[in-house]
Amino acid sequence: MKTFIILALCALALSNMSCTDKDRIIAAVQNGKELPYGSNVPFLLSQNYPNPFEGATTIMFSLRSPLHVRLRVMNEDWVTVTTLIDTVKPAGVYQVNWLAGESPSGEYLAVMDGGGVTEAIRMRIIK
């Protein structure tokens, strides 16, 4: 099974289903090797908004075809805080709200897995 890891700092264009330099991808990795820009991915995870945020934020993603996806919020130590989605979704564009509740100020990651690909974005809670 091929494994991809993609870390994004900003929104990926929902109309563009590949990773390019303008998307500011930090790295795309498959089996321990960095992929070139333009590598096709089965979904795109966009930067949350607002960011930074106080109590709630919205995370958008798009799927090019039906896919089982899992969207988790993790702390800086990569420990899962909550799982927002863990199901099969049809192709389309989605948005999910995260109500941070009592989560302390700091850096968090929204991590999405599906189709052998993992993408992560940074989020910041300020209180």
Backbone as CSV, one residue per row, in Angstrom:
resi,resn,N_x,N_y,N_z,CA_x,CA_y,CA_z,C_x,C_y,C_z
1,MET,0.834,-1.179,0.000,0.000,0.000,0.000,0.878,1.241,0.000
2,LYS,0.570,2.183,-0.871,1.338,3.413,-0.944,0.873,4.363,0.148
3,THR,1.804,5.081,0.736,1.476,6.028,1.793,1.936,7.411,1.375
4,PHE,1.053,8.375,1.491,1.365,9.766,1.197,1.213,10.553,2.482
5,ILE,2.067,11.530,2.700,1.882,12.482,3.792,2.043,13.855,3.188
6,ILE,1.042,14.689,3.359,1.087,16.029,2.805,0.789,17.001,3.933
7,LEU,1.689,17.931,4.176,1.480,18.956,5.188,1.261,20.283,4.482
8,ALA,0.133,20.908,4.741,-0.202,22.157,4.066,-0.268,23.289,5.071
9,LEU,0.172,24.466,4.649,0.095,25.645,5.505,-1.043,26.562,5.119
10,CYS,-1.549,26.453,3.910,-2.632,27.341,3.502,-3.640,26.562,2.688
11,ALA,-4.705,27.239,2.270,-5.794,26.586,1.549,-5.321,26.042,0.210
12,LEU,-5.776,24.844,-0.106,-5.552,24.272,-1.417,-6.738,24.660,-2.284
13,ALA,-6.478,25.036,-3.502,-7.564,25.424,-4.404,-8.489,24.235,-4.623
14,LEU,-9.770,24.411,-4.337,-10.716,23.303,-4.446,-10.917,22.870,-5.886
15,SER,-10.666,23.769,-6.838,-10.844,23.410,-8.238,-9.632,22.687,-8.802
16,ASN,-8.520,22.706,-8.087,-7.282,22.095,-8.558,-7.019,20.843,-7.734
17,MET,-7.062,19.683,-8.360,-6.927,18.439,-7.626,-5.499,17.912,-7.642
18,SER,-4.525,18.798,-7.581,-3.137,18.373,-7.442,-2.412,19.373,-6.564
19,CYS,-1.235,19.011,-6.112,-0.443,19.874,-5.246,0.539,20.664,-6.091
20,THR,0.509,21.972,-5.965,1.426,22.808,-6.722,2.123,23.761,-5.765
21,ASP,3.135,24.440,-6.262,3.900,25.356,-5.434,3.025,26.447,-4.834
22,LYS,2.032,26.928,-5.588,1.177,27.995,-5.068,0.362,27.528,-3.863
23,ASP,0.193,26.219,-3.689,-0.556,25.690,-2.557,0.281,25.659,-1.281
24,ARG,1.570,25.942,-1.389,2.492,25.985,-0.255,2.535,24.678,0.519
25,ILE,2.627,23.603,-0.209,2.775,22.292,0.411,4.187,22.194,0.987
26,ILE,4.302,21.783,2.224,5.619,21.596,2.829,6.256,20.345,2.262
27,ALA,5.514,19.242,2.242,6.068,17.992,1.728,4.955,17.047,1.338
28,ALA,5.188,16.303,0.289,4.332,15.190,-0.102,5.250,13.989,-0.166
29,VAL,4.957,12.962,0.630,5.855,11.819,0.769,5.120,10.529,0.449
30,GLN,5.790,9.667,-0.318,5.267,8.347,-0.618,6.378,7.343,-0.346
31,ASN,6.107,6.395,0.533,7.105,5.383,0.881,8.449,5.999,1.251
32,GLY,8.422,7.078,2.012,9.640,7.702,2.506,10.330,8.625,1.528
33,LYS,9.771,8.819,0.319,10.387,9.697,-0.680,9.456,10.851,-1.001
34,GLU,10.031,12.050,-1.099,9.237,13.231,-1.406,8.740,13.172,-2.840
35,LEU,7.446,13.491,-3.009,6.844,13.513,-4.342,7.057,14.882,-4.976
36,PRO,7.114,14.932,-6.292,7.248,16.226,-6.968,5.934,17.001,-6.900
37,TYR,6.018,18.322,-7.076,4.805,19.128,-7.149,3.972,18.648,-8.323
38,GLY,2.666,18.741,-8.188,1.758,18.296,-9.225,1.286,16.870,-9.037
39,SER,1.696,16.215,-7.961,1.257,14.843,-7.707,-0.244,14.831,-7.421
40,ASN,-0.954,13.918,-8.056,-2.395,13.826,-7.838,-2.694,13.228,-6.469
41,VAL,-3.715,13.755,-5.826,-4.157,13.274,-4.526,-5.669,13.067,-4.589
42,PRO,-6.236,12.126,-3.792,-7.667,11.829,-3.885,-8.570,12.856,-3.203
43,PHE,-8.001,13.741,-2.392,-8.793,14.780,-1.733,-7.906,15.978,-1.450
44,LEU,-8.543,17.097,-1.167,-7.813,18.306,-0.800,-8.373,18.847,0.501
45,LEU,-7.513,19.077,1.442,-7.877,19.637,2.737,-7.477,21.100,2.724
46,SER,-8.433,21.991,2.942,-8.173,23.435,2.907,-7.890,23.959,4.302
47,GLN,-7.229,25.103,4.375,-6.935,25.734,5.649,-8.233,26.102,6.352
48,ASN,-8.275,25.894,7.651,-9.459,26.261,8.425,-9.625,27.777,8.450
49,TYR,-10.848,28.209,8.701,-11.115,29.645,8.849,-12.173,29.838,9.912
50,PRO,-12.111,30.852,10.720,-10.932,31.717,10.831,-9.768,30.957,11.455
51,ASN,-8.603,31.498,11.258,-7.396,30.944,11.868,-6.416,32.088,12.060
52,PRO,-6.033,32.395,13.280,-6.405,31.732,14.530,-7.869,31.986,14.887
53,PHE,-8.371,31.196,15.854,-9.774,31.299,16.258,-9.891,31.163,17.760
54,GLU,-11.069,31.551,18.271,-11.305,31.456,19.716,-12.094,30.206,20.071
55,GLY,-13.340,30.088,19.651,-14.164,28.973,20.095,-14.519,27.964,19.033
56,ALA,-14.600,28.405,17.769,-15.003,27.504,16.693,-14.305,27.875,15.399
57,THR,-14.126,26.886,14.537,-13.517,27.104,13.232,-14.154,26.161,12.231
58,THR,-14.024,26.476,10.957,-14.577,25.656,9.882,-13.437,25.077,9.060
59,ILE,-13.524,23.789,8.772,-12.532,23.086,7.960,-13.237,22.606,6.704
60,MET,-12.673,22.939,5.534,-13.258,22.514,4.256,-12.355,21.480,3.595
61,PHE,-12.986,20.564,2.860,-12.231,19.609,2.062,-13.065,19.209,0.863
62,SER,-12.396,18.706,-0.166,-13.102,18.228,-1.355,-12.601,16.848,-1.715
63,LEU,-13.522,16.041,-2.242,-13.224,14.679,-2.674,-13.486,14.580,-4.166
64,ARG,-12.556,13.963,-4.896,-12.757,13.815,-6.340,-13.634,12.609,-6.666
65,SER,-13.757,11.660,-5.746,-14.601,10.479,-5.933,-15.022,9.985,-4.552
66,PRO,-16.004,9.070,-4.472,-16.394,8.550,-3.156,-15.179,7.958,-2.443
67,LEU,-15.089,8.228,-1.133,-13.899,7.821,-0.402,-14.213,7.717,1.086
68,HIS,-13.634,6.717,1.747,-13.707,6.662,3.202,-12.648,7.614,3.732
69,VAL,-13.084,8.626,4.473,-12.160,9.618,5.024,-12.305,9.690,6.528
70,ARG,-11.199,10.049,7.156,-11.186,10.289,8.598,-10.545,11.646,8.812
71,LEU,-11.240,12.524,9.520,-10.737,13.854,9.842,-10.632,13.968,11.351
72,ARG,-9.389,14.149,11.826,-9.139,14.247,13.265,-8.515,15.588,13.588
73,VAL,-8.736,16.027,14.815,-8.013,17.170,15.370,-6.999,16.590,16.338
74,MET,-5.740,17.009,16.173,-4.665,16.484,17.015,-3.919,17.644,17.652
75,ASN,-3.335,17.386,18.817,-2.540,18.430,19.465,-1.130,18.430,18.887
76,GLU,-0.263,19.281,19.420,1.105,19.416,18.909,1.908,18.126,19.013
77,ASP,1.519,17.239,19.918,2.214,15.967,20.099,1.611,14.853,19.242
78,TRP,0.728,15.212,18.318,0.059,14.276,17.427,-0.835,13.295,18.190
79,VAL,-1.408,13.754,19.298,-2.376,12.972,20.062,-3.770,13.441,19.635
80,THR,-4.646,12.493,19.314,-5.989,12.851,18.852,-6.797,13.512,19.954
81,VAL,-7.330,14.700,19.646,-8.210,15.441,20.547,-9.651,15.016,20.284
82,THR,-10.017,14.921,19.003,-11.352,14.487,18.613,-11.320,14.001,17.172
83,THR,-12.268,13.129,16.832,-12.458,12.700,15.451,-13.741,13.340,14.953
84,LEU,-13.627,14.138,13.889,-14.772,14.870,13.356,-15.540,14.054,12.317
85,ILE,-14.825,13.245,11.527,-15.443,12.422,10.486,-14.677,11.106,10.421
86,ASP,-15.410,10.016,10.237,-14.799,8.714,9.983,-15.830,7.870,9.246
87,THR,-16.011,8.176,7.941,-17.064,7.545,7.163,-16.778,7.685,5.669
88,VAL,-17.577,6.996,4.860,-17.501,7.146,3.402,-18.335,8.354,3.004
89,LYS,-17.755,9.206,2.171,-18.440,10.397,1.664,-18.426,10.339,0.138
90,PRO,-19.508,10.784,-0.518,-19.481,10.873,-1.975,-18.596,12.034,-2.440
91,ALA,-18.253,12.052,-3.711,-17.467,13.155,-4.265,-18.188,14.473,-3.988
92,GLY,-17.424,15.531,-3.722,-18.015,16.830,-3.470,-17.151,17.672,-2.567
93,VAL,-17.700,18.815,-2.206,-17.022,19.766,-1.325,-17.770,19.777,0.001
94,TYR,-17.026,19.730,1.106,-17.616,19.630,2.438,-17.012,20.659,3.372
95,GLN,-17.773,21.018,4.382,-17.238,21.830,5.462,-17.693,21.236,6.790
96,VAL,-16.768,21.267,7.749,-17.006,20.698,9.071,-16.652,21.767,10.090
97,ASN,-17.496,21.945,11.080,-17.211,22.900,12.150,-16.621,22.165,13.337
98,TRP,-15.581,22.748,13.911,-15.002,22.214,15.142,-15.248,23.226,16.241
99,LEU,-15.991,22.815,17.251,-16.208,23.629,18.437,-15.143,23.214,19.439
100,ALA,-14.144,24.057,19.619,-12.971,23.699,20.422,-13.277,23.557,21.904
101,GLY,-14.394,24.120,22.357,-14.801,23.958,23.753,-13.741,24.369,24.749
102,GLU,-13.344,23.442,25.598,-12.377,23.716,26.657,-10.926,23.490,26.234
103,SER,-10.692,23.223,24.945,-9.313,23.014,24.486,-8.485,24.264,24.762
104,PRO,-7.297,24.103,25.330,-6.468,25.265,25.667,-5.894,25.949,24.434
105,SER,-5.465,27.186,24.610,-4.795,27.922,23.538,-3.585,27.134,23.064
106,GLY,-3.284,27.262,21.783,-2.105,26.595,21.257,-2.282,26.131,19.832
107,GLU,-1.295,25.380,19.367,-1.266,24.850,18.010,-1.962,23.488,17.965
108,TYR,-2.742,23.280,16.924,-3.426,22.018,16.687,-3.258,21.656,15.217
109,LEU,-3.554,20.408,14.886,-3.499,19.941,13.511,-4.848,19.355,13.139
110,ALA,-5.321,19.683,11.944,-6.447,18.968,11.357,-5.807,17.960,10.416
111,VAL,-6.044,16.674,10.659,-5.388,15.605,9.905,-6.455,14.770,9.221
112,MET,-6.361,14.686,7.891,-7.315,13.896,7.125,-6.593,12.733,6.458
113,ASP,-7.196,11.534,6.576,-6.682,10.318,5.958,-7.734,9.769,5.012
114,GLY,-7.293,9.279,3.865,-8.183,8.608,2.932,-7.445,8.181,1.687
115,GLY,-7.753,7.005,1.200,-7.146,6.528,-0.030,-5.631,6.429,0.023
116,GLY,-5.071,6.124,1.194,-3.632,6.010,1.324,-2.903,7.333,1.436
117,VAL,-3.643,8.413,1.596,-3.070,9.760,1.675,-3.382,10.357,3.038
118,THR,-2.446,11.095,3.589,-2.666,11.862,4.811,-2.290,13.306,4.532
119,GLU,-3.185,14.214,4.858,-2.906,15.640,4.762,-3.130,16.258,6.126
120,ALA,-2.336,17.270,6.452,-2.480,17.951,7.737,-2.322,19.446,7.554
121,ILE,-3.123,20.204,8.286,-2.992,21.662,8.314,-2.815,22.097,9.763
122,ARG,-2.182,23.233,9.953,-2.003,23.790,11.290,-3.163,24.731,11.614
123,MET,-3.601,24.657,12.871,-4.659,25.545,13.354,-4.188,26.118,14.680
124,ARG,-4.665,27.302,15.025,-4.243,27.921,16.282,-5.462,28.443,17.037
125,ILE,-5.562,28.019,18.301,-6.597,28.530,19.201,-5.981,29.649,20.036
126,ILE,-6.691,30.770,20.110,-6.277,31.861,20.987,-7.427,32.160,21.927
127,LYS,-7.120,32.363,23.204,-8.169,32.680,24.175,-7.765,33.853,25.011
